């Protein structure tokens, strides 16, 4: 599973809350800290599986649970056209 975040979608923190800003449609979507951390890790390492391992370690949860949660998160973002390439 690979995906990319379009240039017009920006991840930012506003008043302690994480959002994805769609600069084309002038919309924003709230995401939780774990989702934001996952997206940042994917951007840093370029690999989804490494980002999932990071989430698993950081939150002390089994890898399979982190994988299932992040795959669902990715599907939700894809349905909202906030990421592409699935």
Legacy VTK file of the C-alpha trace (Angstrom):
# vtk DataFile Version 3.0
C-alpha trace
ASCII
DATASET POLYDATA
POINTS 86 float
0.000 0.000 0.000
1.475 3.317 -1.077
0.013 6.789 -1.058
0.977 10.396 -1.497
-0.303 13.600 0.012
-1.104 16.164 -2.691
0.703 19.503 -2.537
-2.561 21.347 -1.876
-3.106 19.325 1.340
-1.201 20.637 4.360
-0.796 19.014 7.769
-0.769 21.630 10.494
-1.432 22.102 14.176
-3.923 24.794 15.157
-4.459 25.589 18.823
-3.262 22.154 19.888
-5.354 20.268 17.335
-4.106 18.613 14.164
-5.833 19.278 10.861
-5.375 18.538 7.201
-6.036 21.699 5.226
-7.322 21.362 1.676
-6.085 24.630 0.201
-7.989 24.145 -3.072
-11.404 23.605 -1.527
-10.832 25.771 1.559
-11.798 22.867 3.821
-10.124 21.328 6.815
-10.335 17.917 8.414
-9.501 17.285 12.047
-7.291 14.290 12.763
-5.968 12.967 16.031
-2.380 13.189 17.230
-1.677 9.577 16.280
-2.825 10.183 12.709
-0.690 13.312 12.472
2.330 11.480 13.866
1.797 8.643 11.395
1.659 11.040 8.419
4.778 12.836 9.642
6.607 9.507 9.950
5.580 8.474 6.430
6.925 11.800 5.151
10.191 11.328 7.069
10.969 7.711 6.258
8.970 7.255 3.066
7.679 3.836 4.093
4.298 3.033 5.561
5.487 -0.088 7.374
8.280 1.799 9.167
5.775 4.468 10.187
3.459 1.765 11.549
6.345 0.266 13.539
6.986 3.730 14.984
3.337 4.084 16.047
3.363 0.578 17.526
6.433 1.360 19.644
5.415 4.904 20.577
1.972 3.867 21.821
3.013 0.424 23.077
0.413 -1.445 21.051
0.794 -4.646 19.019
2.038 -4.098 15.472
-1.046 -5.775 13.952
-3.381 -3.435 15.822
-1.379 -0.393 14.716
-1.352 -1.719 11.150
-5.125 -2.264 11.093
-5.783 1.173 12.612
-3.449 2.988 10.209
-4.807 1.132 7.171
-8.319 2.226 8.147
-7.033 5.781 8.649
-5.468 5.705 5.160
-8.721 4.428 3.607
-10.688 7.211 5.322
-8.291 9.864 4.013
-8.443 8.364 0.528
-12.258 8.432 0.520
-12.091 12.149 1.357
-9.508 12.644 -1.438
-6.903 13.882 1.043
-4.381 11.316 -0.193
-3.901 9.545 -3.523
-2.378 6.384 -4.849
-4.066 3.484 -3.077
LINES 1 87
86 0 1 2 3 4 5 6 7 8 9 10 11 12 13 14 15 16 17 18 19 20 21 22 23 24 25 26 27 28 29 30 31 32 33 34 35 36 37 38 39 40 41 42 43 44 45 46 47 48 49 50 51 52 53 54 55 56 57 58 59 60 61 62 63 64 65 66 67 68 69 70 71 72 73 74 75 76 77 78 79 80 81 82 83 84 85
